[in-house]
């Protein structure tokens, strides 16, 4: 168990603390941000919700050098605010769906050191990835609609109130029924979710957009980078030498090194680093 003193020590190692979801994100950012990676202490929270919760808690405790970076996961990106320090941004969300989307870099995947066994060509890797993506259209549409429904039903769900605000049954009832307007809006949102035609039209609309992105070449931003990257890893390695997470991270580090060596680091992730540095005057 981490004690308060141990946590304070972790938070004071570097000028900036960035909480991320997993080891792959940590290792990837550390490599592409060199030598500025020494300014950041990367900590792993495990998932999107944990990043948000721990950053919020630490900020309430006065740790204003603590930030979070999470996958977009069907939520709106806030990249437009990265260049505005006054925006008081705490949790950063990129434009790509997941961190692995930045690794769908065909020259980097073909040229990285992990592509030694079969020496797959850039064209072969891209063709394999596109084939995987084309099989994911309806799955992505289903995930997007479920996320939309989840937001409708829980997006305004009240946070737990402070103890000083609830001193009676009436206080509790009033808070539940009025906080964030969720109580009055819930019947309408439930009705929308239970409308079968809304499900059909929502799925058709989403699948059409995913198909369009396949046709115009923008699909690498919108499809699940995690699933496609893992399939590419299997295509390159074709044998298991460790667990999935370890092998995925090894390939991510190799891609990162290639991107650094060839000045091909994704511009969006460099904007992220610069935004954090500017926020802290580094």
Secondary structure, DSSP 4 states (H G I P E B T S, - for coil): ---HHHHHHHHTSSSEEEEESSHHHHHHHHHHTTTGGGGEEEEE-SSHHHHHHHHHHHHHTT-TTEEEEE--TTSPP-GGGTT-GGG---EEE-SSSSGGGGG--HHHHHHSTT--SS---HHHHHHHHHHHHHTTHHHHHHHHHHHHHHHHHHTTPPPPPPGGG--SHHHHHHHHHHGGGHHHHHHHHHHHHT-HHHHHHHHHHHHHHHHHHHHHT-HHHHS-HHHHHHHHHHHHH-S-SS-HHHHHHHHHHHHHHHHHHTT---HHHHHHHHHHHHHHT-
